[in-house]
C-alpha cells in the first residue's frame, strides 16, 4: 500500500523565521517523485517543490528546500524567511513513475504570525 | 492564460440526488484528473482521463463516473448521493499522462450533501 504521513496537524512560526514540516511515506516502488503542495484559502493546490527520487541532491526553490532521506522514506520541507503569504495548508505527496495519481498526506496547517 | 476552471464553485444537493461537476483544462492540456478532498484530509484520486480515454481509477464506488470530451473538458458524475460524498472536488490538468508532466489544479467545487 502507498501511504503518506504528516504527523504535524498544525504549526506556527514567526515572520522571518525558519520552519520545517515533516513527511514520511511508504511505497515498495523504487521510482517515484515527491512533492509539496500549498493550499491557501482559495482552495487551489499550488506546487511548492518537486523531487525526483533517483536524485540524491535535495531540491530547492528560493526560500523552500527539502531534506530527502530515501532510505528512511522521509521528505521534509524547510521554509526560510517565512512570510505572511506562506500561511496555508501544506500537503506532502508522491507519484509513482509512469502512473497517473498522487498519493497525498493529511496536511499540515501552517500559520505565519507577524 | 486561463487556468483550470471548475464549475460550479459551490453546490448543495439532497441525499439520493445526482450531481455533475465540470472541469475545463488549461488550453493545450489533454489530461484531466479528479480528486476528492474530504474536510481535514488530503485529496484522494478518483479518475484520470487522457485523450478521452480512462487512464486510471481510484477506489471509489460505481456511483462515480466521468468522461472527457473532444475539447478535453471533463465531467464528473456522482449518482445516489450520500452524506459522505460531501467534499471539495478538485480537477487537475496536465499536458500528458504520467510523472513527466506538471499538474495544475483548479480551485475545486465544494459539494454539500444534506
HADDOCK unambig.tbl for C-alpha pairs under 7 A between the chains (distance, minus, plus):
assign (segid A and resid 42 and name CA) (segid B and resid 107 and name CA) 6.56 0.50 0.50
assign (segid A and resid 43 and name CA) (segid B and resid 107 and name CA) 5.07 0.50 0.50
assign (segid A and resid 43 and name CA) (segid B and resid 108 and name CA) 6.80 0.50 0.50
assign (segid A and resid 44 and name CA) (segid B and resid 105 and name CA) 6.05 0.50 0.50
assign (segid A and resid 44 and name CA) (segid B and resid 106 and name CA) 5.50 0.50 0.50
assign (segid A and resid 44 and name CA) (segid B and resid 107 and name CA) 4.13 0.50 0.50
assign (segid A and resid 45 and name CA) (segid B and resid 105 and name CA) 5.61 0.50 0.50
assign (segid A and resid 95 and name CA) (segid B and resid 99 and name CA) 6.86 0.50 0.50
assign (segid A and resid 97 and name CA) (segid B and resid 98 and name CA) 6.79 0.50 0.50
assign (segid A and resid 97 and name CA) (segid B and resid 99 and name CA) 5.54 0.50 0.50
assign (segid A and resid 98 and name CA) (segid B and resid 98 and name CA) 4.66 0.50 0.50
assign (segid A and resid 98 and name CA) (segid B and resid 99 and name CA) 5.74 0.50 0.50
assign (segid A and resid 99 and name CA) (segid B and resid 98 and name CA) 5.29 0.50 0.50
assign (segid A and resid 99 and name CA) (segid B and resid 99 and name CA) 6.92 0.50 0.50
assign (segid A and resid 100 and name CA) (segid B and resid 56 and name CA) 6.68 0.50 0.50
assign (segid A and resid 100 and name CA) (segid B and resid 97 and name CA) 6.19 0.50 0.50
assign (segid A and resid 100 and name CA) (segid B and resid 98 and name CA) 4.87 0.50 0.50
assign (segid A and resid 101 and name CA) (segid B and resid 45 and name CA) 6.22 0.50 0.50
assign (segid A and resid 102 and name CA) (segid B and resid 45 and name CA) 6.83 0.50 0.50
assign (segid A and resid 104 and name CA) (segid B and resid 42 and name CA) 5.39 0.50 0.50
assign (segid A and resid 104 and name CA) (segid B and resid 43 and name CA) 6.12 0.50 0.50
assign (segid A and resid 105 and name CA) (segid B and resid 42 and name CA) 5.44 0.50 0.50
assign (segid A and resid 106 and name CA) (segid B and resid 40 and name CA) 6.91 0.50 0.50
assign (segid A and resid 106 and name CA) (segid B and resid 41 and name CA) 4.55 0.50 0.50
assign (segid A and resid 106 and name CA) (segid B and resid 42 and name CA) 4.41 0.50 0.50
assign (segid A and resid 107 and name CA) (segid B and resid 41 and name CA) 6.87 0.50 0.50
assign (segid A and resid 107 and name CA) (segid B and resid 42 and name CA) 6.17 0.50 0.50
